[in-house]
Amino acid sequence: MPYVVYVDDNFRYLNEEERNRHGEFEHYDDALQAAQGIVDRFLEDHQGKYAQASALFQAYTQYGDDPFIVPDDAAHRFSARTYAREKCEQLYARR
């Protein structure tokens, strides 16, 4: 069963007309890596603009891309917001 990564725009949250199909993947791990990469790019590109992890996370939730994976089942669940929150903490812990 293929996994499809879609991307919503947090700035236009839940506006399906702004939704993009990022790609289709045979394996969940590949779809997960693609979705995480979308979040990582935003965070890494914007990290230098914010002094705290919480500010970067807030910027992500307002303006970042929000990838999700279909199908979503109990064995494979990805939350871009949860991942972004954890990634922000990791990025600023290294400072």
N, C-alpha and C positions, 0 to 999 in steps of 0.2 A: 504494500500500500504506500503510495507516495505521500510525502509531507510537503505542504505548500506554505511558504513564508509570505505573509501579507504585511504591509506597512501602513499604519494610520499615522496621521500627522497630529501630534498633541495640540498644536495650535488650533486645529479644526477638528477636535475630538468628536468621534462618532459620525463624522460626515463621510458617508460611504463613497461619495463622488470623488473624494480626495484620496481614497485608498489605492495603493499600488500593490501589484503582485511582484514580489522580489524574485521568487524562483521556486522551483519544484525539486525535491530531493528524495532519493530512494530510501535513505536512512535518516532516522530521527536525529542522530548525532550531527549529521551534516546540516540539517535544518537548524538545529540549535546553535551550531557554530556561526551560521549566517546571521541568525537573529541577534546573537550576542555581539557580533561584529558591528552591526548597525548601531547598537547602543554604545559600544566602545568608541566608535568614531566620533559620535557627538560629544561624549564626555572628554575624550582626549583633546579634541579640537577646542573645547571651551573651558577646560580646567584652569588655564592661566588667567581667566577673567574673574575668578571667584576665590575668595580667601578661605572659604569653608566648604566642607562637603555638603552641608545642608543647602547652601546657596546654589551649588552646581546641580544638585538633585532637583531643586525647585525650578531652575532654568530648564532642565530636561523635561520635567512634567508639563511645562508650559509650551516649549518650542521644539522639543526633540521628536525624532521618529519613534513610533511605538509599534515594533514588530510583534507579530503573533503567528503561531503555527497551527495549521489545520491539517489533520484532525487533532483535537485536543482531548486527550483521554487521561484517566487516572494514572496510567503508567508513564505518560509523557506530558508534563505540565510545565509551561514556561510563562513566567510573568516578567515582562520587560521592566515594569516599575520596581519589582522586588530586586531584579538583577541590577538595575541602575542604582538603587539605594546601596546595595552591597558593594558595587564597584566604586561608587563615590567614596565610601568609607575606606576602601582599600587604597585608592589613589591618594587620599589625604593622609592616611596613616604612614605613607612612605616619606612624607615631607619632613 
